[in-house]
């Protein structure tokens, strides 16, 4: 089960704030007994991060169902830095993006007819994300209203997120709704959640 993960992405924190916030979240999770300060690389497959924090004695407080005694969670890897995140396997692009100004939906991959992005539609988003990763600022134009919108403000499909801080919980049973809410409150920001398999 170690190749399954649940990810929480902070979609509002800046690149400069991400490191200090990650440290505060580690302190909070250790204080709650969700993780320990011990590190392990076993079962961690996060990009650019080889180790994570070993689960603590109270890890069951985060999950919806801990009744299976054979299901023991793996480490929690923390990804600090501006990047985009995808859930699942096989996709590296968003399916769609919703403009926060006019609420128009831009279809990037026309499922189920297509399984690849429309490159002409995706390119402005790809370029905006690449610029944001390098500089902290990047935009993509809305084809409907013409607004040039920061990539961090677009609302992406459920398997795509743009953010400077993410937490990969490797091999954990599904989280409870209450845990997502607690975690988001501790971050103080809006989050995106992914479940996937490496």
N, C-alpha and C positions, 0 to 999 in steps of 0.2 A: 504494500500500500504506500510505500515511500515515494512513489513517483506521482502521486496525486497531490495537489496543493490547493489552498485557498489563499487568495491575495486580497489585501486591502490597500488601495492606492489613495493617498492624499492628493486631491486634484486642485488644491488651492495654495498649498505652501510654496514659497519661492525657493529657488535653488540655494540662496544664502541662508534661509531659515531651516532648511531640511536637516542638516547635521545636528544642530542643537535640539530640534524637536525630536529627532530619532533617539537621542540620548535621554530626553525626558520620558519618552514612551518606554524605553527599556527600563528605566527606573520604576515607572508605574507598573509594568508587567511583572517585574521582579517583586515589587512590593505586594502585588496581588497574588503572588505564588503561581502565576501562569507560566513563567520561564525562570531559569536560573542564569547566573552569569557564566556558567560553563559553556564552552563552545564545542561544536562537533560538525564535521563535514559529512557525516553519514546520512545519505538520503537527501542531500541538498543539491539541487540542480538549477539554481537561480543563475541568470546571466550575470557575470562579473562579480559574483559573491560565492565563495567556496565553503563558507561555514555559517552556522546559525546557532542561536541560543537553545540549549537543551530545555525541554519542557519542565515546568516546576510541579510541585505536589498538587496544586489546585487547577491544573489544566482543564479538568472536567467542567469547571464553572463557565468555560467559553463555548461548550458544545451543546447541541440540542439533545443528543442521546449518547451516553457513555456506557451503555449496558453491555456492550460486547467487550469482554475482558481481554480478548486477543488484539483489539485495535488500540495500539499505543502510538501516540503522535511522535513525529520527528522534530527536528530543529526548526526554529523560526529565523529565517534569513531577512536581513534588512537592506534594502536597496536605496542608497542615497545618491541623488543626482538626477538632473532633468532627462527624462526618457519617455517613450511611449510603452505601454504594456498591453499584451494581448492575452486573452484567456483561451484555453483549449489548445488544439494542435492544428498546424497546417495553414494558418492564416497570419498574415503580417500587416493587414490593412483593416480599416474600419469598414463595416458594411454600409453605414450611413452616418451622417452628421446633421444635427439640427441647429439652425442659426438661433442664437439667443435673442437676436434683435427682432426678427420677423416670424420666427417659429417654422420657417420653411425647412423641409427635409431634403437634403441632398443625398441621393442614392449613389453609392460608390460601387457596390457589388449588387447586381440585380438578381438576388436569389429568388426562386430556385432555378431560373433560366440560365444564369451565369454563375461561375464559381471563381472568377478572376475579376479584379477591379477594372473599371473603365479608367484607363490610364490618363485620359484627358481630364476627367473629373477629379481623380485622386492626386494628380501632380501638384496643384496649388496647396493642398493640405500637406503633402509630403514635404514640399519646399518650406512651408511655414513651420512645420515641426522640426525640420533640420536646423533652421535658423534659430528657433527657440532653444534647442538643445545647446547650440554654440553660444548664444548671446543672452538668453533669458527673455527674449522678446521675439515673437513670430506670429504672423497673421495669415489668414486665408480669407479670400473674398467670398461673399455669399452671392450666388448666381441669381437669387430671387430679388433681394433688396439692394444689392450693391455694396453693403457695408463690409468694411475690412475688419474682420473680427479676430482677436487674439486666439490662438489655437487652444489655449487653456480655458477659454470660455465656450467653445463649441461643445454641444452635448452629443457624445458619441454613443454608438450602440453598446449593448451590455458587455461585449467581449473586447472592448477597446477603451483605453484610458490614457490620458496625458497627465503626468505628474512628476514631481521631484522627490517623492518619498513613497516607498512601497514596502509592504511586509508580506513575505511569503511564508505561510504556515504549511510545512511539508508533512503530508501524511496525517493531518488532523481530521477527526470526524467532522461532519458539517457543523458549522457554528449555529448558535441560537440567534434569533432576531435581536434579542436583548443585548447580546455581546457586540454585534455590529453597532448598535446604538451607543453603548458604553464606549467603545473604541473611538467612534467618531467624535463623541463629546470630549474625550481626552485630547484628541488631536485639535479640536476646536475648528475643524474644517469639514467641508463636504468631501465625501469619499465615493469611490467606485469599488465594487467587489467582483472578483472573478473566482471561478472554480475551474480547474483544468487538470490536464495530465501531461507530464513531460514525455 
